[in-house]
Amino acid sequence: MLAPALTTISCLDTSSVTQFAKTSQDVGNNFKSIADQTLATCKWAHNFFPADEGSAAPPLDCAKYEAVEPQLTAVNDALFAYIASLGKLAAPVSDSNPFKTIGSDLKTADSSISSQDQSLASAAGGLFGALEQVALSGYQEHHLEEIMRSEDKDVQNTVAFLFGYAAHESGEIVRNTWTLEHEFCVGQAQLSGNQPLATRLLAIKCDEDETSEQAKLAAIESYQKALKVIADTHAKLSGTKNWKTQDMVKYLVPQITQLSAASLTMRRAVR
């Protein structure tokens, strides 16, 4: 993503390049926090608000989300580790590629996942493999240009998986969790109508939880926006040669601003 600039401006100014990578990392880290909190909230709601047979709330499948979450965060980690490596930030490199079975692992966790989503997730394996290539490149411009050009398809496919399947699964759990709780809140409010204090306390708790769930949905939407910024930026920079310092800074600053805004929205959702 940042290859044309890393060596071209390495002796001048790499601050904007590194800042882009660092801000991207913040987005990735926040997604992991949101996924963990989403699962925890789902389990809590599942135990505390057992749906009646006549419930209109969609089934709350915490078990499926718990099964797919490790794969979602692993693919997320692969993308942001790759971006970090391009920004000369530390990125873990392992001897074995953990993504060789990511497609079948997802199918085991979610039997309804499409073959297309399985294929998109497998692209994370290419990004994982690129980490070692970046480390061995010495950040020489022509080597990084080659890596970026060859990895752009994997970046686009990995982003497509996270933007689509990962965001959808996370958002669905958040929405279904609130739907179940909201049904409970409405029912209990009707039952406690002659108890003003209990009704008031219940309303406060339900309002707080609704605000929290809406914040998570906004965070997931911001995550999707950040993913689009990363995909567009990688495509732009991997397809352009001989960036001048001032042009690189001018291009990256707005992208960094968008990523920072997305990261802030996501961070607020998991406080």
C-alpha positions as CSV (number, residue, x, y, z in Angstrom):
1,M,0.0,0.0,0.0
2,L,2.8,2.4,0.9
3,A,5.5,0.8,-1.1
4,P,6.2,3.6,-3.7
5,A,6.7,6.0,-0.8
6,L,8.7,4.0,1.7
7,T,12.0,4.1,0.0
8,T,11.4,7.2,-2.1
9,I,10.9,9.4,1.0
10,S,12.7,7.3,3.6
11,C,15.5,9.8,3.8
12,L,13.0,12.7,3.9
13,D,9.8,12.1,5.8
14,T,7.9,8.8,6.5
15,S,5.7,10.3,9.3
16,S,2.5,10.3,7.2
17,V,3.2,6.7,6.0
18,T,3.7,5.4,9.5
19,Q,0.8,7.4,10.9
20,F,-1.5,5.8,8.3
21,A,-0.4,2.4,9.3
22,K,-0.6,3.1,13.0
23,T,-4.1,4.6,12.7
24,S,-5.1,1.5,10.6
25,Q,-3.9,-0.7,13.5
26,D,-6.1,1.2,15.9
27,V,-9.1,0.4,13.7
28,G,-8.2,-3.3,13.7
29,N,-7.6,-3.5,17.4
30,N,-11.0,-1.8,18.0
31,F,-12.8,-4.4,15.9
32,K,-11.4,-7.2,18.1
33,S,-12.7,-5.4,21.2
34,I,-16.1,-4.9,19.6
35,A,-16.3,-8.6,18.6
36,D,-15.4,-9.7,22.1
37,Q,-17.9,-7.4,23.7
38,T,-20.6,-8.3,21.2
39,L,-20.2,-12.0,22.1
40,A,-20.2,-11.3,25.8
41,T,-23.4,-9.2,25.5
42,C,-25.0,-11.9,23.4
43,K,-24.3,-14.6,26.1
44,W,-25.6,-12.3,28.8
45,A,-28.8,-11.5,26.9
46,H,-29.3,-15.2,26.0
47,N,-29.2,-16.1,29.7
48,F,-31.0,-13.1,31.1
49,F,-33.8,-12.8,28.5
50,P,-35.0,-16.3,27.5
51,A,-37.3,-15.8,24.6
52,D,-40.8,-17.1,25.0
53,E,-42.3,-19.4,22.4
54,G,-44.4,-16.6,21.1
55,S,-41.5,-14.2,20.9
56,A,-41.1,-12.1,17.8
57,A,-37.4,-11.7,18.5
58,P,-35.1,-13.5,16.0
59,P,-33.1,-16.4,17.4
60,L,-30.0,-15.3,19.3
61,D,-27.3,-17.7,18.1
62,C,-24.4,-16.9,20.4
63,A,-22.9,-20.3,19.8
64,K,-22.5,-19.7,16.1
65,Y,-20.9,-16.3,16.7
66,E,-18.6,-17.7,19.3
67,A,-17.5,-20.3,16.8
68,V,-16.9,-17.8,13.9
69,E,-15.4,-15.0,16.0
70,P,-11.8,-16.5,16.1
71,Q,-11.8,-16.6,12.3
72,L,-13.2,-13.1,12.0
73,T,-10.5,-11.7,14.2
74,A,-7.8,-13.7,12.6
75,V,-8.6,-12.4,9.1
76,N,-8.9,-8.9,10.6
77,D,-5.4,-9.3,12.2
78,A,-3.9,-10.5,8.9
79,L,-5.0,-7.4,7.1
80,F,-3.8,-5.0,9.7
81,A,-0.5,-6.8,10.3
82,Y,0.2,-6.4,6.6
83,I,-0.6,-2.7,6.7
84,A,1.5,-2.3,9.8
85,S,4.5,-4.0,8.1
86,L,4.3,-1.6,5.2
87,G,4.4,1.3,7.6
88,K,7.6,-0.2,9.2
89,L,5.7,-1.1,12.3
90,A,6.3,-4.4,14.0
91,A,4.2,-7.2,12.6
92,P,4.3,-10.8,13.9
93,V,5.7,-13.5,11.5
94,S,5.2,-17.2,12.1
95,D,6.8,-20.2,10.5
96,S,3.4,-21.7,9.7
97,N,0.5,-20.0,7.9
98,P,-2.6,-20.3,10.1
99,F,-4.9,-19.5,7.2
100,K,-4.5,-22.7,5.2
101,T,-7.7,-24.1,6.6
102,I,-9.6,-20.8,7.2
103,G,-12.3,-21.6,4.6
104,S,-13.1,-25.0,6.1
105,D,-12.8,-23.7,9.6
106,L,-15.5,-21.1,8.8
107,K,-17.7,-23.8,7.2
108,T,-17.4,-25.8,10.4
109,A,-18.4,-22.8,12.5
110,D,-21.1,-21.6,10.1
111,S,-22.6,-24.2,7.8
112,S,-24.6,-21.5,6.0
113,I,-21.5,-19.5,4.9
114,S,-21.2,-19.1,1.2
115,S,-18.3,-20.5,-0.9
116,Q,-17.7,-17.0,-2.0
117,D,-17.1,-15.8,1.6
118,Q,-14.9,-18.8,2.3
119,S,-12.8,-17.8,-0.8
120,L,-12.6,-14.2,0.2
121,A,-11.4,-15.1,3.7
122,S,-8.7,-17.3,2.3
123,A,-7.1,-14.2,0.8
124,A,-5.8,-13.4,4.3
125,G,-3.3,-16.3,3.8
126,G,-1.7,-14.3,1.0
127,L,-1.3,-11.2,3.3
128,F,0.1,-13.4,6.0
129,G,2.6,-14.8,3.6
130,A,3.5,-11.3,2.4
131,L,4.7,-10.3,5.9
132,E,8.0,-12.2,5.5
133,Q,8.4,-10.8,2.0
134,V,8.1,-7.3,3.3
135,A,10.6,-8.0,6.2
136,L,13.1,-9.4,3.7
137,S,12.7,-6.6,1.2
138,G,14.8,-4.2,3.1
139,Y,12.1,-1.7,2.2
140,Q,13.7,-1.2,-1.2
141,E,11.2,0.5,-3.4
142,H,11.2,-1.9,-6.3
143,H,10.7,-4.9,-4.0
144,L,7.9,-3.3,-2.2
145,E,6.2,-2.2,-5.4
146,E,6.2,-5.8,-6.6
147,I,4.8,-7.1,-3.3
148,M,2.1,-4.5,-3.3
149,R,1.0,-5.1,-6.8
150,S,0.9,-8.9,-6.2
151,E,-1.0,-8.5,-2.9
152,D,-3.6,-5.9,-4.0
153,K,-6.1,-8.6,-5.0
154,D,-5.6,-10.2,-1.6
155,V,-6.1,-6.9,0.2
156,Q,-9.3,-6.2,-1.8
157,N,-10.7,-9.7,-1.1
158,T,-9.8,-9.6,2.6
159,V,-11.5,-6.3,2.9
160,A,-14.5,-7.6,1.1
161,F,-14.8,-10.5,3.5
162,L,-14.5,-8.2,6.6
163,F,-16.8,-5.5,5.1
164,G,-19.4,-8.1,4.2
165,Y,-19.5,-11.3,6.2
166,A,-17.7,-10.2,9.4
167,A,-19.5,-6.9,9.7
168,H,-22.9,-8.5,8.9
169,E,-22.5,-11.3,11.5
170,S,-21.4,-8.9,14.2
171,G,-24.2,-6.4,13.4
172,E,-26.8,-9.1,13.3
173,I,-25.8,-10.3,16.8
174,V,-26.0,-6.7,18.1
175,R,-29.4,-6.1,16.5
176,N,-30.9,-9.4,17.7
177,T,-29.6,-8.9,21.2
178,W,-31.3,-5.6,21.5
179,T,-34.5,-6.9,19.9
180,L,-34.7,-9.6,22.5
181,E,-34.0,-7.1,25.4
182,H,-36.4,-4.5,24.0
183,E,-39.2,-7.1,23.9
184,F,-38.4,-7.9,27.6
185,C,-38.3,-4.2,28.5
186,V,-41.7,-3.6,26.9
187,G,-43.3,-6.6,28.6
188,Q,-41.9,-5.8,32.0
189,A,-42.9,-2.1,31.8
190,Q,-46.5,-3.3,31.2
191,L,-46.3,-5.6,34.2
192,S,-44.8,-3.0,36.6
193,G,-47.1,-0.2,35.5
194,N,-48.4,0.3,39.1
195,Q,-44.9,0.5,40.5
196,P,-43.5,3.9,39.4
197,L,-40.0,3.5,40.9
198,A,-39.5,0.0,39.3
199,T,-40.8,1.2,36.0
200,R,-38.5,4.2,36.1
201,L,-35.4,2.2,36.9
202,L,-36.3,-0.3,34.2
203,A,-36.7,2.4,31.7
204,I,-33.3,3.9,32.6
205,K,-31.5,0.6,32.2
206,C,-33.3,-0.2,28.9
207,D,-32.4,3.2,27.5
208,E,-28.8,2.8,28.5
209,D,-28.6,-0.6,26.8
210,E,-30.3,0.7,23.7
211,T,-27.7,3.6,23.5
212,S,-24.9,1.1,23.9
213,E,-26.2,-1.2,21.2
214,Q,-26.7,1.7,18.8
215,A,-23.1,2.8,19.5
216,K,-21.9,-0.7,18.6
217,L,-23.9,-0.6,15.3
218,A,-22.3,2.8,14.6
219,A,-18.9,1.4,15.3
220,I,-19.4,-1.5,12.9
221,E,-20.5,1.0,10.2
222,S,-17.3,3.0,10.9
223,Y,-15.3,-0.1,10.6
224,Q,-16.7,-0.7,7.2
225,K,-15.9,2.9,6.2
226,A,-12.3,2.4,7.4
227,L,-12.0,-0.8,5.5
228,K,-13.0,1.0,2.3
229,V,-10.4,3.7,2.9
230,I,-7.7,1.1,3.4
231,A,-8.7,-0.8,0.2
232,D,-8.9,2.4,-1.9
233,T,-5.6,3.6,-0.6
234,H,-3.8,0.4,-1.2
235,A,-5.2,0.2,-4.7
236,K,-4.2,3.8,-5.4
237,L,-0.6,3.6,-4.0
238,S,0.2,0.2,-5.4
239,G,-0.7,1.4,-8.8
240,T,1.3,4.6,-8.8
241,K,5.0,5.0,-9.1
242,N,7.5,7.8,-8.1
243,W,5.4,9.5,-5.5
244,K,6.8,12.9,-4.4
245,T,6.9,13.6,-0.7
246,Q,4.5,16.5,-0.9
247,D,2.1,14.5,-3.0
248,M,2.2,11.5,-0.7
249,V,1.5,13.7,2.4
250,K,-1.3,15.5,0.6
251,Y,-2.9,12.2,-0.4
252,L,-2.5,10.4,2.9
253,V,-3.6,13.2,5.4
254,P,-7.3,13.0,4.5
255,Q,-7.2,9.2,4.6
256,I,-5.6,9.3,8.1
257,T,-8.3,11.8,9.2
258,Q,-11.0,9.4,8.1
259,L,-9.4,6.4,9.8
260,S,-8.9,8.4,13.0
261,A,-12.6,9.4,13.0
262,A,-13.6,5.7,12.5
263,S,-11.3,4.6,15.2
264,L,-12.7,7.1,17.7
265,T,-16.3,6.0,17.0
266,M,-15.3,2.4,17.5
267,R,-13.4,3.1,20.7
268,R,-16.3,5.0,22.2
269,A,-18.5,1.9,21.6
270,V,-16.4,-0.3,23.9
271,R,-15.9,1.9,26.8
